[in-house]
Amino acid sequence: MPVLTTRREKKLLDSAQGGGKLVGGFTTGLAVIKYLVATEMPVGVSRVAKDLGINPSTCFNLLKTLVHVDLAEFDPIEKTYTAGFGVLELARGFLDQEGLTRFFRPRMAKLAHENR
């Protein structure tokens, strides 16, 4: 079972960020991308919608949009979706040495400061 972003997790994320307004469609779309990345086999709209607790029509439209921007791929014969190569493009800058350094440096500094 893939790691899911549930409605409860979304509420926790919202409260952890000071209660600021989050864009629901964006967070739901990201949850779908994370789901596709974590899923080992192609999945249909109904499975994604059920597992994420979102409306099937909304899920279909999100998946259609993700296919359009290469973040998901659609198999028209099986009617299933998988993560697309666009996900790799998003991760490429993060995965190089400089990206990892930019990511970890402030977190390591914070950790060092908190544990003096």
N, C-alpha and C positions, 0 to 999 in steps of 0.2 A: 504494500500500500504506500503510495507516495505521500510526502509531507504536504499537508493541506493548509491553506490559509482560510480558516473558518470565520464566520461572522463574529464569534467570540474573540478570536485572535485579532480581528480588525478593530473591535472595540478596545481591546487592551492596547493595541498599537496607538490608537487615537488618544487614549488617556495618557499613555507614556510620553506622548509628544505635546503635552500641555493642553490637550483638548481642542486643538485647532481643527478646523474643518478640512477633511480629506475629500478628494474627488472620487466619489464612489465608482464611477465607470473605470477610472484609471486603476484604482486598487483592485477591482474585480478582474480587469484585464491582466494585470500583473499576476494575480492568483492563478489565472488560467495558464499563463506562460510557465509559471513555476510548476504547476501541475503537469503540464506536458513534458517539461524537462525531467521531472522526477519519475514519470511513468515509463516503464520499460517496454510496454507494448502499445501499438496504436489504439486509440480509444474513440468511441463515438460521442456525439453531442450529449445524449441522454446520460451516459456514464459520468462525463465531466460535470454536467449540471447537477446530478444527484450527489456526487462526491463533494462538490463545493457548496452545495446548498443554494444554487442560483436558478433563476427562471430559465427553462430550456430555450425559450425564444431569445432571451438576452445572451445566453451562452452561444447559441448559433451565430448571432450577429457579431459577437466578440471574436469567435473563431474565424468567421468569414473575413473580418478586418485583419486579424493576425496573419491569415494566409496572404492577403493582399500586400502586406508589408514584409513578407518573408520571415515572420517570426513563428509561423506554423506551416505545416504542409498537409494537404488533403489528398486522400486516396479516394477517387470517385467511384471505384468499383466496390471497395469495402465500406465506403462512407465513414472513414476514420481519420483521425488527426494525430500528428506527431509534432514535436518541436521542429522548427525550421532552421536553416543555416543562418538566418538573421540573428539568432540568439548568439551564435559564435562571434559574429561581427560586434555585437554589444559587449561581449566579454573580452575580446581581443586586447583592447587597451588596458584593461584591468589585469590581465594575466601576464603581461610582460613584466620584466624586473622593475621598471620604474613605477608602473601602476601598483604593484604589490607594495613597494616602498612607500608610495604616497598614501596607500590605504592603512598600512600598519604603523607608520611612524607616529601619528598623533595618538593612536590607541595605546601604543607602547609607552609613550611619554605620560599619558594620563595614568596608566597602570603604575608606572614607576613613581609618579608623584603621590598617588594614593597609598602606596605601600612603603613609604620612607620610614 
